[in-house]
Amino acid sequence: MLLNGTGDVIDDYDYPATTEELIADCGEHTLELPNGSEQVCDVLDRIESETFETPEDARFAIYTAVSDKAVGRVGYSDRDPTPVGSPYSPDAVSF
């Protein structure tokens, strides 16, 4: 994910800051994601209103609220076995 200057704006912002304040002041910035892009206002609209004490808090909120455009393959994990009945499970093969 490329913050395209949003990180600098977040770092320079006066904290504590609310979600609404960040949307008003940083919302027009665009995040470049692997499968598209999103505006910061759309990302922050997904979370409940809260007060961020530090730039790191705001950054983590943005990281966790991006859509599936930020993920390579939705539902993919090379670490965990696929749960039974998952729509992402591979086709069964019989030998």
N, C-alpha and C positions, 0 to 999 in steps of 0.2 A: 504494500500500500504506500502510495506517495502522498504526503500531506500537502505538497505544493504551496508552501508558505504558511499553512494553517498552524503548524507546530510553532513557528516563530511568534505568531499572533497569540497563541495560547500561552506560551512562555512569558510574553511581555505583559499579559493581562494582569490587572490588580485583583488579588484574591483576598477574601473569599468572593466567589462569583456564583450566581445561580444559573441553572440551565437556560432560563429565559434570557438572561443577560448575554450569555455566550451565543445564543441563537441570533439575537439582535445585532451583535457586533461581529461575529465570525461566520454567520450562517451562509453568506454568499460564497465562501471558499469551497472549492471543489476538491474532493479526494479522488485520486486516480487508483482504481482497483484492478485486479487482474482481469476481471470480466466486465468492465465498464467503469462508470464513475458515479459519484453521489455528492450532493451538496451537504455541508456540515449541518445545515438547518434540518434536513430530512433525517439525518442520522440521530441528532439530538432529540428530535420529536418522538423517537421510539422509546425513550426512557422517561421515567417519572421525574418530576421536578425535584431537583436536589441542589444542595449548595456544595460547591467544590472548594476545598481548602487550599489546594496546591495545583500547579499546572499538571502534575502527574495524575492527579485524580481526574481532571478533565480529559487528559489524553487517554487514560484507561477506559473512561466512559465511551469515548468515541470508538476506540478499538473494539469494544464489546458490542456496540450497537450497529455496526455496519451490516449491511444485508449479505445475502449469499453470493453477491457479486465479488466479495472479497475471498471466496473460497474456491480452490481449484475444482474439485469434484465434490458435490454435496453428498454427505453421508459416507465419504471414503475415509478409511483408516487402514494403514498398513500394519497396525499394531494389535488391534482387537479382532477377534473372530466376528463374523457377521452374525447378528442375532437371528434366531429362528423366526421366520415370517417377515423378515425385513424386505422392503421392495428393492433394496440394493444388493441382495444376495445373488451370487452367480447361479447360473443354471446348473442343476444337478447333472452329474455325468456318471454313467454306469460303465464299469469295465467288464 
